[in-house]
Amino acid sequence: MRPVPFAVGLCALSLCTLSLGACYDRNDAKPKSAPQPQATATLGGVDLGKPVRALGTEPFWGVEITPDALIYTRVDQPTQRAPNRGATVQGTVATFASSTDLNQALNVVLIATECSDGMSDRTYPLTAQVEIGDDTLTGCAAPASMLTAQPAP
């Protein structure tokens, strides 16, 4: 009689193991891999992860967009810096929203449409709109490398 309960116990143990195996997936216990880094945002062919410069005339102003900061300059005002928190890209529009070291809201909107500054024959790949304090300025934007490149002789 002893061998029968042992066989029943062994069979019961096997069923238990099988039923647990059906409820437990060993892969669940494995660590998950880190999510893939997001590709750098581009807009109108411009890599927004690299320095971009927005500029305008009447009045002359500029915003240097670096990976770490937004630097606003204007002829008649002090330079203001704001942290670059990254762009929110929706379709053909990228928006950088921050606050400057002089406690002014700074919003830079880049639009993937060609732009002319009105003072030269240069064409820029992006149109820019900057809101700082009570001012709204419009102009153009391009990769900083494009603006510092010397034209061929």
C-alpha angles and dihedrals in degrees: 000000000000095000093055097059089044090053090045090048091049091047091047090050091051092050090049091051091047093048091049090049089056091053099040126060114197090210089066089067093053116097114258118241119248115265115263113261113256117253115254111268116253128192124188089347092306118126104227090196089071127063114292126186125209118191142171145179135231091062103022109234139155141191119201109203110201127170089262107030151023109223116195120197130178130171095238100037139059119267112262128201128202132178115259105235092179133263128287105217120199115172108303096350130083121189127197112193123186145129124250130232086256090058097253124136111245120196121176117190119191120193124196096237127111114259139193121205091218093233102070139027091250118123120209125204094226139047115220135206120185126193115192121163107318094336127099113193129185129203144115137292139204140159108293089234090061092054095048095044113107116234115248114261 
